[in-house]
Structure formats: C-alpha cells, structure tokens
Amino acid sequence: MPDAIFADPRLATLYDTFDGPRDDIPLYVAIADELGARRVLDVGCGTGEPAVALAAGREVVGVDPAEASLDIARGKSTDVTWLCGSADVVPAQLPEFRADLAVMTGNVAQVFLTDEDWHRTLGAIHDALRPGGHLAFETRRPEARAWERWSQAPAVTRDVPGVGTVTGQLTVTDVDLPLVSFRHMYRFPDGTTLASDSTLRFRDHDEITTSLHSAGFDVTDVRDAPDRPGMEYVFVTQRADIPEP
C-alpha cells in the first residue's frame, strides 16, 4: 500500500511543488547516456518527472503502485508508458519490453522495509532487464543520519497551482534503525489538514551489495550523489549474465 502522500489525490497534487526541482534527474540522464540505454524502466516513478526527462530520445516505461501519482504523470507526457503496480507487472503487461536500464530515484529503494520485499523487487527488475542490462539507484547513507536534519525542518508554505497556499510540516516520529518513520502534515486553504506517514529503511553499503549479488546483479560502481554529496550512495549494477549479441 503506497503512502498517502502518493496515493491520496489531494496530497499527490502537492508533491511536485513541495518536492521542488529534481536535482537528481541529470544524474540518471547522464547514466543512461553513459550506458547507451535506449529502453529505460523507472520503478516507483511517482508523478513522473525523471521518466519524462529520460524519455527524450528513449523508450521509457514508468511503473508505480499509486494511481493518484500516475494520474499526474500521465498529464505530463504521452511519450512514456505508465503502468500501475509494482515492478513485477512490467514483464506481465509488456512481455516484449526488456529494459537496457532500470532506475529507482529518490527514496524508492528505501521503501522496501523487509528483506523479502526488497529481494522480490530486485528479482522483478532483473526479469524486466535484457541480459546484461543495468540497474541504477540511490540510497541514503545511514552514517549521514539524515533524520537528524529532518527533525529540525521548519514548516514550509507553498503556492500550489490549482489549490492555493498550503503549509507543510515534516516531523520525525520514530527512529529504530534501520527504520526511520516520519509524518508529512499539510494544511489547505480551507483549513483542512491531511497527514501522510512514511517509513524508510537505511541499509548500509555491505548489506546492499550482498542483496544485489544474491538477486543476480554485479555492482559495477558506487558513486556519490552530486545533488547530495556525502549523503547518498549511487549504485550502478549490471545483470550478472551473458549479454545478448
């Protein structure tokens, strides 16, 4: 079940405004260019900003379990194939599609809280890639302790197109590593308040590497995130089999 911030239509409408410019998008476009990827799968595509950027000159499929977010994404581009569900719906619904590159941007890789869900997702992505295809994703470094900054975040007011002036507040509700829980609270112009609770799992470098190997991926590079230096790992991996000629 996706968090309300993505699944509730009123909250999904706020996401792009409050999330601000996606400074991570150039990273994934550069990786796609570097790998010569012509077919890209965006897992957990949300409201579609990275998928739309990647679609310039590429065939892109965006998949997400939150229909409200996908409704927004569909309004941004008809060049992307948008699918509702988890990564395993891609081979089922698009059996001829095999991606050169799959990406998980933002916090997507951290929403899989159990080892079972994480391994299942990696397996589904593996199946959606061509032999020798790549997976790239970012994940926050536990040692950077991002939640300490979140706990000090002030309330933020934004003018949301079609909605009006909305005030949002982020509150950390629980830290029980490797899990960190937090709440987004939004106050709308009519005085209504809506909340969304989320939890992320902070996996360390070795745990991620081990899980990738067990799911059939070789880690080819681990980079720093240029938009959050020192805060995140960017894993670039390859399906561990013989590429098609």
C-alpha positions as CSV (number, residue, x, y, z in Angstrom):
1,M,0.0,0.0,0.0
2,P,1.6,3.3,-1.1
3,D,1.9,6.1,1.4
4,A,-0.9,8.7,1.4
5,I,1.4,11.4,0.1
6,F,1.5,9.5,-3.2
7,A,-1.9,7.7,-3.2
8,D,-4.3,10.4,-1.9
9,P,-5.3,12.6,-4.8
10,R,-5.2,15.8,-2.7
11,L,-1.8,15.1,-1.4
12,A,-0.4,13.8,-4.7
13,T,-1.3,17.2,-6.2
14,L,1.1,18.9,-3.7
15,Y,4.1,16.6,-4.3
16,D,5.9,18.4,-7.2
17,T,5.5,21.8,-5.6
18,F,6.8,20.8,-2.2
19,D,9.5,18.4,-3.5
20,G,10.9,21.2,-5.6
21,P,13.3,20.9,-8.5
22,R,14.5,17.4,-9.0
23,D,18.3,18.0,-8.9
24,D,18.9,14.2,-9.2
25,I,17.4,13.9,-12.7
26,P,20.6,15.0,-14.5
27,L,22.5,12.1,-12.8
28,Y,20.1,9.5,-14.2
29,V,20.1,11.1,-17.7
30,A,23.9,11.0,-17.6
31,I,24.0,7.4,-16.6
32,A,21.5,6.5,-19.4
33,D,23.7,8.3,-21.8
34,E,26.9,6.7,-20.5
35,L,25.4,3.2,-20.8
36,G,23.9,3.9,-24.2
37,A,20.5,2.9,-22.8
38,R,17.6,3.2,-25.3
39,R,15.0,1.4,-23.2
40,V,14.6,2.6,-19.6
41,L,12.3,1.4,-16.8
42,D,11.6,3.8,-14.0
43,V,10.5,1.9,-10.9
44,G,8.5,3.9,-8.4
45,C,8.1,6.7,-11.0
46,G,5.7,8.7,-8.9
47,T,4.5,11.9,-10.6
48,G,6.8,11.2,-13.5
49,E,9.5,13.9,-13.5
50,P,12.5,11.6,-14.0
51,A,10.7,9.4,-16.5
52,V,9.7,12.4,-18.6
53,A,13.3,13.6,-18.7
54,L,14.6,10.2,-19.6
55,A,12.0,9.8,-22.4
56,A,13.9,12.4,-24.6
57,G,15.1,10.0,-27.4
58,R,14.4,6.9,-25.4
59,E,11.6,4.4,-24.9
60,V,10.6,4.7,-21.2
61,V,8.2,2.7,-19.0
62,G,7.2,4.2,-15.6
63,V,5.6,1.9,-13.0
64,D,4.2,2.9,-9.7
65,P,1.6,1.5,-7.3
66,A,0.0,4.9,-6.6
67,E,-2.8,5.7,-9.1
68,A,-3.1,9.3,-7.9
69,S,0.5,10.0,-8.7
70,L,0.3,8.2,-12.1
71,D,-2.7,10.4,-13.0
72,I,-0.4,13.4,-12.6
73,A,2.4,11.7,-14.5
74,R,0.0,10.9,-17.4
75,G,-0.8,14.6,-17.7
76,K,2.9,15.4,-18.3
77,S,3.7,13.1,-21.1
78,T,2.2,10.6,-23.6
79,D,5.7,9.5,-24.6
80,V,6.1,7.4,-21.5
81,T,4.2,4.1,-21.0
82,W,2.7,4.4,-17.5
83,L,1.8,1.2,-15.5
84,C,0.1,0.9,-12.1
85,G,1.7,-1.7,-9.8
86,S,5.0,-3.0,-8.6
87,A,7.9,-3.9,-10.8
88,D,6.6,-7.4,-11.4
89,V,3.8,-6.1,-13.6
90,V,6.2,-5.0,-16.3
91,P,7.0,-8.5,-17.7
92,A,3.4,-9.5,-17.2
93,Q,1.9,-6.5,-19.1
94,L,4.7,-5.8,-21.5
95,P,6.2,-9.2,-22.3
96,E,8.2,-7.8,-25.2
97,F,9.8,-5.0,-23.2
98,R,13.2,-5.6,-21.9
99,A,15.0,-2.5,-20.5
100,D,18.6,-1.6,-21.0
101,L,18.5,0.3,-17.8
102,A,16.2,0.4,-14.7
103,V,16.3,3.2,-12.2
104,M,15.0,3.9,-8.8
105,T,15.3,7.6,-8.0
106,G,14.7,9.5,-4.8
107,N,13.8,7.3,-1.8
108,V,12.3,4.5,-3.8
109,A,14.9,1.9,-2.9
110,Q,14.3,2.6,0.8
111,V,10.6,2.0,0.9
112,F,11.0,-1.8,0.8
113,L,11.2,-2.4,4.5
114,T,11.6,-6.2,4.7
115,D,14.3,-8.3,3.1
116,E,11.6,-10.3,1.4
117,D,10.1,-7.2,-0.3
118,W,13.5,-5.9,-1.3
119,H,14.6,-9.2,-2.8
120,R,11.3,-9.6,-4.6
121,T,11.6,-6.2,-6.1
122,L,15.2,-6.8,-7.2
123,G,14.1,-10.1,-8.8
124,A,11.3,-8.4,-10.7
125,I,13.7,-5.7,-12.0
126,H,16.1,-8.4,-13.0
127,D,13.4,-10.1,-15.1
128,A,12.5,-6.8,-16.7
129,L,16.0,-6.2,-17.9
130,R,17.6,-7.6,-21.0
131,P,20.6,-9.9,-20.4
132,G,23.5,-7.6,-19.4
133,G,21.1,-4.7,-18.6
134,H,21.8,-2.3,-15.8
135,L,20.1,-1.1,-12.6
136,A,21.0,2.3,-11.1
137,F,19.6,3.7,-7.8
138,E,20.4,5.9,-4.9
139,T,20.0,5.2,-1.2
140,R,20.8,7.4,1.8
141,R,23.9,6.5,3.8
142,P,22.9,5.6,7.4
143,E,26.1,7.2,8.7
144,A,24.9,10.6,7.4
145,R,21.9,10.5,9.8
146,A,19.6,12.4,7.5
147,W,16.7,12.1,10.0
148,E,18.5,14.5,12.4
149,R,18.1,17.3,9.9
150,W,14.5,16.3,9.1
151,S,13.7,16.6,12.8
152,Q,14.8,20.3,12.7
153,A,13.0,21.2,9.5
154,P,10.7,24.2,9.8
155,A,7.2,24.5,8.4
156,V,7.1,25.4,4.7
157,T,4.4,27.3,2.8
158,R,4.0,27.0,-0.9
159,D,1.5,28.3,-3.5
160,V,0.3,25.1,-5.2
161,P,-1.2,25.6,-8.7
162,G,-5.0,24.9,-8.7
163,V,-5.0,24.6,-4.9
164,G,-3.7,27.8,-3.3
165,T,-1.5,28.4,-0.3
166,V,-0.6,25.2,1.6
167,T,1.6,24.8,4.6
168,G,3.6,21.6,5.1
169,Q,5.4,20.3,8.2
170,L,7.7,17.3,8.4
171,T,8.0,15.5,11.7
172,V,10.2,12.5,12.6
173,T,8.0,10.2,14.6
174,D,10.3,7.2,15.3
175,V,13.9,6.2,14.9
176,D,14.5,2.5,15.3
177,L,17.4,1.7,13.0
178,P,17.5,0.5,10.3
179,L,13.9,2.0,10.1
180,V,13.1,5.7,10.4
181,S,9.5,6.9,10.4
182,F,8.2,10.4,9.7
183,R,5.0,12.3,9.0
184,H,4.1,15.0,6.5
185,M,1.2,17.2,7.7
186,Y,-0.4,19.7,5.2
187,R,-2.9,22.5,6.0
188,F,-5.0,23.5,3.0
189,P,-6.5,27.0,2.3
190,D,-9.9,25.8,3.6
191,G,-8.4,24.8,6.9
192,T,-8.4,21.1,6.2
193,T,-5.3,19.2,7.4
194,L,-4.1,15.9,5.9
195,A,-1.3,13.7,7.1
196,S,0.9,11.1,5.5
197,D,3.0,8.6,7.4
198,S,6.1,7.1,5.9
199,T,8.9,4.7,6.9
200,L,12.3,4.2,5.2
201,R,14.9,1.5,5.7
202,F,18.5,2.6,5.8
203,R,20.7,-0.2,4.5
204,D,24.5,0.1,4.7
205,H,26.9,-0.4,1.8
206,D,27.7,-4.0,2.6
207,E,24.1,-5.0,3.1
208,I,23.0,-3.5,-0.2
209,T,26.0,-5.1,-2.1
210,T,25.2,-8.6,-0.6
211,S,21.5,-8.3,-1.5
212,L,22.3,-7.2,-5.1
213,H,24.6,-10.2,-5.6
214,S,22.0,-12.6,-4.2
215,A,19.5,-11.2,-6.7
216,G,21.8,-11.7,-9.7
217,F,23.5,-8.3,-10.0
218,D,27.1,-7.3,-10.2
219,V,28.0,-3.9,-8.7
220,T,30.0,-2.1,-11.3
221,D,30.3,1.3,-9.5
222,V,29.2,3.1,-6.3
223,R,29.2,6.8,-6.7
224,D,28.5,9.9,-4.7
225,A,25.2,11.7,-5.4
226,P,26.1,15.1,-7.0
227,D,23.0,16.8,-5.6
228,R,23.6,15.4,-2.1
229,P,27.4,15.0,-1.7
230,G,28.4,12.7,1.1
231,M,24.7,11.9,1.9
232,E,23.9,9.0,-0.5
233,Y,25.3,6.1,-2.4
234,V,24.5,5.8,-6.1
235,F,24.8,2.1,-7.0
236,V,25.3,1.2,-10.7
237,T,24.9,-2.5,-11.3
238,Q,24.6,-5.0,-14.1
239,R,22.6,-8.2,-14.6
240,A,25.1,-10.9,-14.0
241,D,24.7,-12.9,-17.2
242,I,26.0,-13.0,-20.7
243,P,24.6,-10.1,-22.8
244,E,22.8,-10.8,-26.0
245,P,25.0,-10.3,-29.1
